[in-house]
Amino acid sequence: MTGLWFVCGRCGLEKTLRLAHALQNQNPDKVKVVVVYIGQPDAEFYQFWNSFGDLIFLRDPQLTVFERLNALYMPRLYLIAPDGTLRYLSPLAGHNWQSERWQEELERIRRLLGGGVNIVGGRGMTLIELLIVIAVIIVLAGLTYIAVMQARRRGHLAACISNLRQLTLAIHAYENDWGMVPIEYYHKTSEGEFGRVEQIIYPYVRDDAIFVCPADPYQGLSDIRGGRVTWKGKKWKMSYSYFTNELTVKMYNVTHPFPDMVLFYCKWHKIIDLIARYDGRIEIAPSGRYRSIGIVTEP
């Protein structure tokens, strides 16, 4: 059974957490307590977090729960069975909160759990209580979604960095064979457009997925590089910007590569930019750090 204990900074945090800890310790095989802190955590909260390490803590700094549960209802305890049904809703909340009364309530819960009694009893749930339970489920689902999206973004970032490293190695392999880095020169042929870097270094990569950033919603088929490219009946995907072409070589008077030279640039990670440089570095820069990004970066 899961115990959801909603608390805030005005609840007498230390006493409340000690009661939550006692509830879990008294019923270790029956209850796992999850403490949801409403509001912006402060130093006191983190101190108690470390002190009660066997409790599960969730934070709600944006007051998502607060919008659904009035602050006067804190602290409040819900016991939810594995099948999702509400088994208990604490009657002691808000102005009725007193640590001594909570001690009595915890003793009542312990006895009922020990006897296997349906704690809600025969009084049933009111409409307000049902709406609160639904709100709690929605909030927990939202917190889970945020955690999943954060993990997904981290995965996309790691995969993108790996792609950029492999593309940089392919550039160096091409340079070893031909004595120069690839210089893009777009031209039309009877079979389509040729001269893109993804076409030039493909023999050194031989994997279309390396050219696509996982965070790119267009999966390499956006107009970032002047439109979709088809050659020999194949659509060539590319999520990354490559700046070494005839125009930029003349503009910057580049005759030989230099360590800080930008090879590839990825813009698909919202608040950060990934920049692959000639010397093998993959720079993770906050968006807006550079005024412009080309063969060189201008702060």
Secondary structure by P-SEA (a helix, b strand, c coil): cbbbbbbccccaaaaaaaaaaaaaaaccccbbbbbbbcccccaaaaaaaaaaccbbbbbccccccccccccccccbbbbbccccccccccccccccccaaaaaaaaaaaaaaaaacccccccccccaaaaaaaaaaaaaaaaaaaaaaaaaaaaaaaaaaaaaaaaaaaaaaaaaaaccccbbbbbbbcccccccccccccccccccccccccccccccccccccccccccccbbbbbcccccccaaaaaaacccccccccccbbbcccccbbbbbccccccccccccccccccccccc
